[in-house]
Amino acid sequence: MSHTHTAQPLLLPDDPERRTWLMATGVAAGVAATGTAVPFVASFTPSERARAMGAAVEVDITDLAPGEMKTVEWRGKPVWIVRRTPQMLAALGGHDAALADPLSSREQQPGYAQNATRSARPDVFVAVGICTHLGCSPTAVAQGSPNPSVPSDWPGGYFCPCHGSLFDGAGRVYHNMPAPTNLEVPPHRYLSDNRIIIGEDDVS
Ligand code: FES
């Protein structure tokens, strides 16, 4: 089954990580998080429950255009899938000195994503879209954006509005940010050029 939705998914009462994400999202958007539309896990169908508890999610990226991001839900978290352009790839180099962990030496990604692009395939970036500080959902900010929250030589990446953490286009955190580590790259593998499984890989 393919999951391409971006709608806010269901809240699991027993999932603190998820709760943080939803609350943080509400704060970031200036919208109060309320208790409405909070279903019980008991109301899930068996497949919904399996997915919520951690089942892998298959994603079709056929329609994902270069430069675009698709967000899917895995384990109650938003997972970004970005189809990088050659320009976005080129922009990953040249600012290592500004990054806290440019070589991804900390365990925030599987081994196959511990490389210059932090991805299994250079042209597709997969990351958990949750700030490693307190769990807000960062916003994509393109290179050349007039956004005053990013430096003038910004190579493109992600900005967390909650406390200002900056991440480059590979999810690598800048120096002296509230966020202590790079964004997490979840386990994933390709079933074909345009089909990805999030949540499982070939590594045992
Ligand atoms: S939650 Fe992202 S900077 Fe604090």
Residues whose N, C-alpha, C, O or C-beta is under 5 A from the ligand:
A	BS01	FES	C131 H133 L134 G135 C136 C160 C162 H163 G164 S165 P178 A179
